[in-house]
C-alpha cells in the first residue's frame, strides 16, 4: 500500500468515525480513481472488516429457541434475524451511498455476511436440533 492509499484510508476512516458520509464518499472516490486494480481495494475491504456485526458472536444464543420442555420457540431466531436485517439496511445502504458502484462493496458485504454471521448461527441451531439440545 503506497502513501496515497494510506492517507486515503486514514481520511475515509476519520470521516467514517464522524459519520460524515460526504467525506467518506469523497475519500472513497478519490482512492478508487487512482487504484491500479491489483489486489484488494483496501478502502472497501477495511470498511467491511470493521462492521461490528461480524464480531458479535455469542450475542444471540441458538439454545434460546429450545424451551426447557423441548418445544421449539422461534422468538430468539426472530430477534436475531431482525438484527441481521437492520444491519443489512444500515450498513448496506451506507455502502451504496458512499462507495463507487463498480467497487462492489455492497455485494462483498452481503457475501461476507452469509458465511460469517448466518452460517455459524444456523449451524449451531442445526446441531442443537440434531443432538436434541
ZIHUPE-V749990 format. One record per backbone hydrogen bond with DSSP energy under -0.5 kcal/mol. NH is the residue of the N-H (numbers start at 0). CO is the residue of the C=O. E is the energy in kcal/mol with one decimal. If there is no record, write none. Layout:
# ZIHUPE-V749990
nh->NH co->CO e->E
nh->NH co->CO e->E
This chain:
# ZIHUPE-V749990
nh->5 co->1 e->-2.3
nh->6 co->2 e->-2.5
nh->7 co->3 e->-3.0
nh->8 co->4 e->-2.6
nh->9 co->5 e->-2.4
nh->10 co->6 e->-2.8
nh->11 co->7 e->-2.8
nh->12 co->8 e->-2.7
nh->13 co->9 e->-2.4
nh->14 co->10 e->-2.7
nh->15 co->11 e->-2.8
nh->16 co->12 e->-2.4
nh->17 co->13 e->-1.2
nh->18 co->14 e->-0.7
nh->18 co->15 e->-1.2
nh->19 co->14 e->-2.6
nh->20 co->18 e->-1.2
nh->23 co->19 e->-2.4
nh->24 co->20 e->-2.9
nh->25 co->21 e->-2.3
nh->26 co->22 e->-2.6
nh->27 co->23 e->-2.7
nh->28 co->24 e->-2.9
nh->29 co->25 e->-2.3
nh->30 co->26 e->-2.2
nh->31 co->27 e->-2.6
nh->32 co->28 e->-2.1
nh->33 co->29 e->-1.1
nh->34 co->30 e->-1.2
nh->41 co->39 e->-1.0
nh->44 co->40 e->-2.2
nh->45 co->41 e->-3.2
nh->46 co->42 e->-1.9
nh->47 co->43 e->-2.1
nh->48 co->44 e->-2.1
nh->49 co->45 e->-1.4
nh->49 co->46 e->-0.6
nh->50 co->46 e->-0.6
nh->50 co->47 e->-1.0
nh->53 co->50 e->-1.7
nh->54 co->51 e->-2.7
nh->55 co->52 e->-0.8
nh->58 co->55 e->-2.1
nh->60 co->58 e->-0.5
nh->61 co->59 e->-0.6
nh->63 co->60 e->-1.9
nh->64 co->61 e->-1.9
nh->65 co->62 e->-1.8
nh->66 co->64 e->-0.6
nh->66 co->70 e->-2.9
nh->69 co->66 e->-2.4
nh->72 co->64 e->-3.2
nh->75 co->72 e->-0.6
nh->77 co->73 e->-2.6
nh->78 co->74 e->-2.3
nh->79 co->75 e->-2.4
nh->80 co->76 e->-2.9
nh->81 co->77 e->-2.4
nh->82 co->78 e->-2.1
nh->83 co->79 e->-2.3
nh->84 co->80 e->-2.7
nh->85 co->81 e->-2.2
nh->86 co->82 e->-2.2
nh->87 co->83 e->-2.5
nh->88 co->84 e->-2.4
nh->89 co->85 e->-2.7
nh->90 co->86 e->-2.9
nh->91 co->86 e->-0.7
nh->91 co->87 e->-1.8
nh->92 co->87 e->-0.6
nh->92 co->88 e->-1.5
nh->93 co->89 e->-1.6
nh->94 co->90 e->-2.5
nh->95 co->91 e->-2.0
nh->96 co->92 e->-1.9
nh->97 co->93 e->-2.1
nh->98 co->94 e->-2.2
nh->102 co->99 e->-2.0
nh->103 co->100 e->-1.4
nh->107 co->103 e->-2.9
nh->108 co->104 e->-2.6
nh->109 co->105 e->-2.3
nh->110 co->106 e->-2.7
nh->111 co->107 e->-1.7
nh->112 co->108 e->-2.0
nh->113 co->109 e->-1.7
nh->114 co->110 e->-0.9
nh->115 co->111 e->-2.0
nh->116 co->112 e->-2.3
nh->117 co->112 e->-1.6
nh->118 co->113 e->-2.5
nh->120 co->116 e->-1.5
nh->121 co->117 e->-2.8
nh->122 co->118 e->-2.7
nh->123 co->119 e->-1.9
nh->124 co->120 e->-2.1
nh->125 co->121 e->-2.7
nh->126 co->122 e->-2.5
nh->127 co->123 e->-1.9
nh->128 co->124 e->-2.2
nh->129 co->125 e->-2.6
nh->130 co->126 e->-2.2
nh->131 co->127 e->-1.2
nh->132 co->127 e->-1.9
